[in-house]
């Protein structure tokens, strides 16, 4: 072989090695470039509840942290405390218009414009938290909420469900149904409608306003949430009788609402991240809520608070009136009836398993 041919062959070999090395480098860099190319998400998220409230409010803070950690900061939700951007009753219209990207919202606040919305939040004598979660994920819950809220250009995701509230904080014990009549009481949703029907005066009021109203006598009594959250709000300082069980709100569910146009624009992997994050936040909220209440009730003695159970005859009468209210509301709105029918059918089936599979509550 001539010197000239040998030199040409060597150049070809070096060129091949260089091209191979460039290709390998390009392949190794490609995933990084693809990751960098994924769109960053920077959303303002209005919360209905204070993010320091365990189970009820901190689920959205949990979600924001999970998404930030899981994506190395590519997805960041800036969570605003209640009222910092828009008032609770204006959250859904703001998301629908696209003025607000997302919110962590208590759907019962939409009751005035979407009657069925209250059923996705809390129903008197309704489903316990694990049952609601089962209906949402494995029954028709998510499907029905999506159908109803997609009509408003919103995508709903369950992001928290916790156990029952107390039946309220009172200055005097409630021993018979007549003791509720004439009371000025803070009660939300369908439970408030039930109390109004039996002669109380129920009003809706934001959590931060309740203590002052109790102190001034504008309210005679109030409900709000589980004992550990009510402790933060200080109701025990004025009303010394905490009544149980929370007949009006057997579980409390809160949802992440996302503008539907934004949601549709997300990649399938980002949608999965939000769905997984909200599912995890829901589980953690349920666990945290259940973990705190026993110790809280045990602390009542030191605060001169009386924990009392409502008499069975009072509960029976409240259930009777609840059935009337639910029937009346179903007659007014087709979506309300559709969602309620789905819940009640699921509840009837679930009760078979609950009664057969679980120990009775009075078993010792």
WONORHU-V128778 format. One line per field, one symbol per residue. phi: phi as a letter, one per 30 degrees, with the letter a starting at -180 (. if undefined). psi: psi as a letter, one per 20 degrees, with the letter a starting at -180 (. if undefined). burial: # if it has 9 or more other ideal C-beta (glycine too) atoms within 8 Angstrom, else .. Layout:
phi = ???
psi = ???
burial = ???
This chain:
phi = .ddddddddddddddddddddddddddddeedddddddddcbcdbdcdceddddidcddddddeddddddchidcbccccdeidcbdedcddeddedjdbdaacbcdddcedcbededddcabehcddeddddddddccceddddddddddcibccbdbabbdddddkcbdbdccbeddddiddbdbchddddddddcjdccbcbdedcdedddddidcdaacbadeddeeddieddccccccbddedbdbbcbbdcbedddddddddddeddddddddddddddddddddcdedddddeedchcccbcddedddddddddeddddddddddbddeddddeddddddddddeddddccdddcdb
psi = pqhghghgghggghgggggghgggghhhhghghgghhppqpnppopqhqpiiopgghihhhggggghgghjljhoppopqrpihgqqgijgghgggijhpgrqoqoihijhhhnhihhhigpppkbprghgggghghibjgggggggghhhjkqppppippraqrrjrpqhqqoirhhihpipopoqrbhhhhghhhjjrnpqppqhiigghhghijhqhrqqfbrhhghghijhihgojooqqrmhimhqppqqpppphggghiqrhhhghggggghgghgghggggghhhhghghhihgijkpooqppqhhggghhgghghgghgghhhhphhgggggggghggggghhggghhhqqqhjp.
burial = .....#..#............................#..#.#########.############.###.##...######.#...#.#..##.###.#.############..###########.####.#######.#.##.###.###.###################..##..#.###.################.#.##.#.#..##.##....#.###########.#.##.##.####################.##..#...##.###.######.###.###.##..##.##....##.#.#...##.###.##.###..##..#.#########..##..#...#..........
